[in-house]
Amino acid sequence: MQVKNKTKKLPNILNKEFKIFQNVQYWFLVPLIVILISSIAGIIYHVDKRFYGFVDIGIDFRGGTVLTVEMTGADILGANRDKSLSIISDVVSENGAEVVSDQNSGANTLVVRYPNTIRVEGVQEDYNKPEKTEEMLEINNIIASQVEMKFKEAYGQDITVNATAEMINATASSDLIKKAALSVGIAMLLMLIYMAFRFDFFSGVATLTTQLIDIIVMFSCIILFRIQINSTLIAALITIVSYSINNTIIIFDRVRDNVKLSKSATGKIDVQDIVNVSVKQSFRRAVFTSFTTLITISILAMVGIRSLTEFALPIIFGLLSGLYSSLLLSPSLWGLMMQAKLKNSKLTPQKYKNRKKQLKKAR
Amino acid sequence: MSKKKRQSKEWGQFKQSTATVILVIMILLVITAILFAIPLNGKDSFQIGKSNYDFTWVSHAVKLGLDLEGGMYALYEADLSKIPSNEEKSNAMDGTISNLQAMLFSEGYTEATVTKQGENYIRVEVPSIENTEHLMTIIGEPATLEFKDPEGKVIIEGNKHLKNASEALHEGQYVISLEFNDEGRELFAKATKENIGKTISIYINGKEILKPTVNSAITEGRAIITGNYDYNTAKDLATKINAGTFAVKLDVISTASISPTLGQNALKYGLIASAIGIAIIILFLILVYRGLGLAASFALIIYSVLIVYFLAIVPWVQLTLPSIAGVILSIGMAVDANVIIFERIKEEKQFGKIGKGISTSVQYGFNKSLPAILDGNITTILGSIVMIIFGSTTIKSFAITLLIGILLSMFSALIITRLILKIMLSFNDENDAFYGLEIKQEKTKKHSNDKYDLELKEVNASEK
């Protein structure tokens, strides 16, 4: 038999029997390990002074500095844009900060932003704290005057250049986060209710739980890989919530069908078989569709624009987690709950049906 | 049951001539739609006869957000000289910023950002929109509002006692409706009580615009200003009065255009990524599902064209990075629906071996996957509606495009793909290999799951 297999093509894993429910305890290990690793990493980032904290919170949430450089006498933009920008970035990084965004303004002005995180001798510190404000103002003044000096060196002394660096607040207010959390919360609750109606309550609970797991895993990866958190992350999180539920529903659609089939074929709900068969039936579909979405998002991540990468990477983590959890976690969770229920109520569906019939007759 | 029978008779029963006509019409429509969407020559006007017609390409009509297209910014200096303590100063700034934000939002500048810069500057950034001038007239010159008693003593000041000013319709005339805060209500009640029969003058920007006679004491804290306003002047003036209620006086220091916050090329690369993504998906669909995939790919192209149109047409869409995510997500879901359907078709073909032709398998595949697709999409639709209602601006723009995308993707997967398949089947409904539906013997190997497969077969048989 084995010799025969060798001459054949690669064995198709879909011809194997899926043992999902038998190994249910292992499926929960993977997300736990991811969460554990990233918590350790987060603690290291927090303790080690070379990083400035547990997570890398971006300028949208923490505020930072906006540096406006205006030049007349020579072009700051156009063909000179790259040169101008690199002069500014160099000055900023010599002073311990890092430019995160650059914009043109009008015809002769370049606007860059950097977070108020200053690296001094390898140690990063948050200069947004009130007691550091004075120092930050000073650093900004130094940066501004150095930029002016370097520009004159580069473009000749006849130009007039005017650089101003000023601290700005967070653009994403706490109100924004509250509203986001509220709307996602309400949306998830409505989805739970809908699922409880269309499927069963356990499917709803399992879906909600896996959504939460996906979000947590996504956050863990953000912590682990030190992806900067900016306001686009909120959109990324919601993308994953919507996508994950869509994936999970397809599986539960199969579960719903197979429960009916199991009942009519054997008169009882064979939880293990239902879970295994449902996962097997949706395996190809889940992998294919996650793959197609992953392609588009990965291309977005790879084009090399910082903001796009920051946005796409969390979505990629979320998609992978969503694929994993919708295939392995949500049907397993459903199975566990269903099994517990069947054990508790000694009534099998068949008995229940019989009893119903008897009651009807009695009437 | 009779309805079902009729459906199965109709399915795949286009005459070849009818199918050709439908196909040609569809292709022509799609090509025209693409031509209208994408500017080919870069010129936006064309000549008919002797006159030039301006034409906005559909893709140009899509409104882009600050992050993708840039816009303009205004820097305001706040006059904090009258405020004594530092704490009060920063409170006043915060209050002004949130008022400014609320005002911009109510004026339709939903994507505007307002931030504090330095100690006493406020930076406002708005996406490029046609009437930046209108914006400047509103936030450029806030209006002060004062009520004075007959002796010329100021009773009510807009920035201290007013809660809100809005335009309203009163006895067939547009008026400005004022709502006082608690302090204002008491003062106004007291002043009207003391001055019955006399006049109270209303000043906007130091100019007396109304001198009504007080008939009775007004205690509910509301007043209206009449004057021959039309809707627009009433609305603008109300907005300016609202701006005048800000705790601090604002002066514009500088305004200028500003390039996209996400950098110069974010939009370009976003579009390239989507195009490559769609190309790879089409390749994938055709490789895996062959004829079926071809139909889905055609539907996907129609979907992509339609979404450009809808983004341009639906008024409150402002395309930002999050909304591009919404589009990508809905492309994913459109493909998803097709994959679900095709997998079901394969299953039908597989387990309904005897006497089940391609047409019948396709029909059953569509019918059986419908509940799953509907459930998946309805939950997402529910979610996006909730986010449109409760979400903040970033989330709203994401949710709106997601909603448009999902509705279109359902349309494309369930109706367009189906139509195209029907056309294809009327030319060719026997070639299993073309549709990727050959039966693989390997798969029928015995294992414990077979009882469901068997069951499935029985159910199918009984449905027939």
Chai-1 contact restraints between the chains, C-beta under 6 A:
chainA,res_idxA,chainB,res_idxB,connection_type,confidence,min_distance_angstrom,max_distance_angstrom,comment,restraint_id
A,E17,B,H447,contact,1.0,0.0,6.0,A-B,restraint_1
A,Q103,B,I258,contact,1.0,0.0,6.0,A-B,restraint_2
A,Q103,B,S259,contact,1.0,0.0,6.0,A-B,restraint_3
A,N104,B,S259,contact,1.0,0.0,6.0,A-B,restraint_4
A,S105,B,A256,contact,1.0,0.0,6.0,A-B,restraint_5
A,S105,B,I258,contact,1.0,0.0,6.0,A-B,restraint_6
A,G106,B,A256,contact,1.0,0.0,6.0,A-B,restraint_7
A,G106,B,S257,contact,1.0,0.0,6.0,A-B,restraint_8
A,E166,B,Q117,contact,1.0,0.0,6.0,A-B,restraint_9
A,E166,B,G118,contact,1.0,0.0,6.0,A-B,restraint_10
A,I168,B,T115,contact,1.0,0.0,6.0,A-B,restraint_11
A,I168,B,Q117,contact,1.0,0.0,6.0,A-B,restraint_12
A,N169,B,T115,contact,1.0,0.0,6.0,A-B,restraint_13
A,N169,B,K116,contact,1.0,0.0,6.0,A-B,restraint_14
A,T171,B,T113,contact,1.0,0.0,6.0,A-B,restraint_15
A,T171,B,T115,contact,1.0,0.0,6.0,A-B,restraint_16
A,L176,B,S392,contact,1.0,0.0,6.0,A-B,restraint_17
A,K179,B,S392,contact,1.0,0.0,6.0,A-B,restraint_18
A,A180,B,I395,contact,1.0,0.0,6.0,A-B,restraint_19
A,L182,B,F390,contact,1.0,0.0,6.0,A-B,restraint_20
A,S183,B,V386,contact,1.0,0.0,6.0,A-B,restraint_21
A,S183,B,M387,contact,1.0,0.0,6.0,A-B,restraint_22
A,S183,B,F390,contact,1.0,0.0,6.0,A-B,restraint_23
A,S183,B,G391,contact,1.0,0.0,6.0,A-B,restraint_24
A,I186,B,V386,contact,1.0,0.0,6.0,A-B,restraint_25
A,A187,B,G383,contact,1.0,0.0,6.0,A-B,restraint_26
A,A187,B,V386,contact,1.0,0.0,6.0,A-B,restraint_27
A,A187,B,M387,contact,1.0,0.0,6.0,A-B,restraint_28
A,L190,B,L382,contact,1.0,0.0,6.0,A-B,restraint_29
A,M191,B,T379,contact,1.0,0.0,6.0,A-B,restraint_30
A,Y194,B,T379,contact,1.0,0.0,6.0,A-B,restraint_31
A,R198,B,D375,contact,1.0,0.0,6.0,A-B,restraint_32
A,S231,B,T394,contact,1.0,0.0,6.0,A-B,restraint_33
A,T232,B,L321,contact,1.0,0.0,6.0,A-B,restraint_34
A,A235,B,P322,contact,1.0,0.0,6.0,A-B,restraint_35
A,A235,B,A325,contact,1.0,0.0,6.0,A-B,restraint_36
A,A235,B,T394,contact,1.0,0.0,6.0,A-B,restraint_37
A,A235,B,F398,contact,1.0,0.0,6.0,A-B,restraint_38
A,T239,B,A325,contact,1.0,0.0,6.0,A-B,restraint_39
A,T239,B,L329,contact,1.0,0.0,6.0,A-B,restraint_40
A,S242,B,T380,contact,1.0,0.0,6.0,A-B,restraint_41
A,S242,B,G383,contact,1.0,0.0,6.0,A-B,restraint_42
A,I245,B,T379,contact,1.0,0.0,6.0,A-B,restraint_43
A,N246,B,G376,contact,1.0,0.0,6.0,A-B,restraint_44
A,N246,B,T380,contact,1.0,0.0,6.0,A-B,restraint_45
A,I249,B,D375,contact,1.0,0.0,6.0,A-B,restraint_46
A,I249,B,G376,contact,1.0,0.0,6.0,A-B,restraint_47
A,I250,B,A372,contact,1.0,0.0,6.0,A-B,restraint_48
A,D253,B,A372,contact,1.0,0.0,6.0,A-B,restraint_49
A,L261,B,Y452,contact,1.0,0.0,6.0,A-B,restraint_50
A,L261,B,E455,contact,1.0,0.0,6.0,A-B,restraint_51
A,A265,B,K451,contact,1.0,0.0,6.0,A-B,restraint_52
A,A265,B,E455,contact,1.0,0.0,6.0,A-B,restraint_53
A,V277,B,N449,contact,1.0,0.0,6.0,A-B,restraint_54
A,V277,B,Y452,contact,1.0,0.0,6.0,A-B,restraint_55
A,R285,B,V339,contact,1.0,0.0,6.0,A-B,restraint_56
A,R285,B,I340,contact,1.0,0.0,6.0,A-B,restraint_57
A,R285,B,E343,contact,1.0,0.0,6.0,A-B,restraint_58
A,F288,B,V339,contact,1.0,0.0,6.0,A-B,restraint_59
A,T289,B,D336,contact,1.0,0.0,6.0,A-B,restraint_60
A,T289,B,V339,contact,1.0,0.0,6.0,A-B,restraint_61
A,T292,B,I281,contact,1.0,0.0,6.0,A-B,restraint_62
A,T292,B,V335,contact,1.0,0.0,6.0,A-B,restraint_63
A,T293,B,G332,contact,1.0,0.0,6.0,A-B,restraint_64
A,I295,B,G277,contact,1.0,0.0,6.0,A-B,restraint_65
A,I295,B,I280,contact,1.0,0.0,6.0,A-B,restraint_66
A,T296,B,G277,contact,1.0,0.0,6.0,A-B,restraint_67
A,T296,B,I328,contact,1.0,0.0,6.0,A-B,restraint_68
A,I299,B,A273,contact,1.0,0.0,6.0,A-B,restraint_69
A,I299,B,I276,contact,1.0,0.0,6.0,A-B,restraint_70
A,I299,B,G277,contact,1.0,0.0,6.0,A-B,restraint_71
A,L300,B,A273,contact,1.0,0.0,6.0,A-B,restraint_72
A,V303,B,Y269,contact,1.0,0.0,6.0,A-B,restraint_73
A,I305,B,G263,contact,1.0,0.0,6.0,A-B,restraint_74
A,I305,B,A266,contact,1.0,0.0,6.0,A-B,restraint_75
A,I305,B,Y269,contact,1.0,0.0,6.0,A-B,restraint_76
A,S307,B,L262,contact,1.0,0.0,6.0,A-B,restraint_77
A,F311,B,L321,contact,1.0,0.0,6.0,A-B,restraint_78
